Amino acid sequence: MTAASARDSPRETPARAVPPTPENLYLAGTSGPPVPLGFVRDDDTVFLVARERSAAWPVAILRDGVADLRWPGGGGRGEVELVSDPLERSAVLTRFLDKYGAERFARWYEHPARVLRVRLGTQAAADGPGSERYYGWLSAEFDNVAADYDRHITGNRMNRLLRDRSLAWLRPLFKRSPHLLEIGCGSGMETIPLLTEGHEIAAVDISERMLEVVRGKAKELGLSERLSTHHVRARDLSALLPNFGPGAFDGAYSTYGALNCEPDLTSLAPDLHALLAEDASFVAGVYNRWCLFEIVGYSLTFQWGRALGRRRNPVPVGASRFCVDVYAHSAGDFERLMAPEFRPVRVEGVPVLLPPSDLTSYAEKFGRHFPLLARLDARAGKLWPLNRLGDHFLMTFRRNGAVPSPSLAVLRPS
């Protein structure tokens, strides 16, 4: 049980288990001691609340698809789902308020990161990454944070640096590329600036609510005619071919998200090869397997597990700052993944000398010197081997070969 997950419950006692009371239940089957949690129950449905996104226990049961619950005089096992609908979340939280009272509700449940539903007596299919249930969970996670995603980015100095660096990379590269494909648009942190500058963008994302956010921003700015949105996974880009045809896009990009949530990217290069015009560029912003800042920093404090925490996939919650399963790639691995359809032409580490976003408190210590350090970091990130040792790397690929014929491209199996 991590410190983060311990903070999610006022009743948690990591040292030893205590008997559950009518006001709490135990979540069993996770690593470490059983986790006692507040709950509300409606017949065969139990609702749980996780206060912090960094808690490990919600990810564990959402990944497995099943929760094993124990309460006074009984227990039950059932399929677990994330509640992302705002109206249902509000109704569940009202029940927590009624049960626990205003003071305890304000302290533990008022602004939860997750609300979970356990349907007792049902059993999730025994499947894993890449299954329909896995993607359903992933979609629900991003639906859950869509309304607040901008604050997550702009409220963190290092997250802002990542977006500033990627936009500085995309703008000159695609200056003469009017038709772009964005894979994993999120809340539109790059979509909207590029639309404003005259590009037409087909934005895809696994989260329908993220797409709603992007459409709302584009409509408010009068840019809707330049935007089309598509509820498509990064591994399923071939689904766009019937609508757009081969060679439809002058460039494509995917930064800091969608590519790292896919357990299998073998279809990415062939699908992009069919969709992009001849000699078009593709920019990938990828969570790096080898992060210099983490390797050095955690080694100096003898935290070997954290120093090399990205070496296995998926990177476990706690070893990464993300609250879902993520898959890290080295620059070399990603080059091989994209071959032979694409060839690499440029790579940069982002950031290299500065800390990752989960360690932004260290960056804040630099205060007014941060802009200077950011410029130094940008220069260092272009130098070998530092360009392959950033928290993320930005890599530009150039498409090889001719555009496939429409008949072959459209009929290619997904």
Secondary structure, DSSP 8 states (H G I E B T S, - for coil): --HHHHTT-TT--TTS-----TTEEEEESSSSS-EEEEEEEETTEEEEEES-TT-HHHHHHHHHTEEEEEETTEEEEEEEEE---HHHHHHHHHHHHHHHHHHHHHHHTSS-SEEEEEEET----S--TTSHHHHHHHHHHHHHHGGGHHHHHHTSHHHHHHHHHHHHHHHHHTTT--EEEEE--TT-TTHHHHHHTT-EEEEEES-HHHHHHHHHHHHHTT-GGGEEEEE--GGGGGGGHHHH-TT-EEEEEEESSGGGG-S--TTHHHHHHHHEEEEEEEEEEEEBS--HHHHHHHHHTT-HHHHTTTSSSSB-BTTBS-SS-B--B-HHHHHHHHTTTEEEEEEEEESSSS--GGGHHHHHTTGGGHHHHHHHHHHHTTSTTGGGSSSEEEEEEEE-S----HHHHHHS--
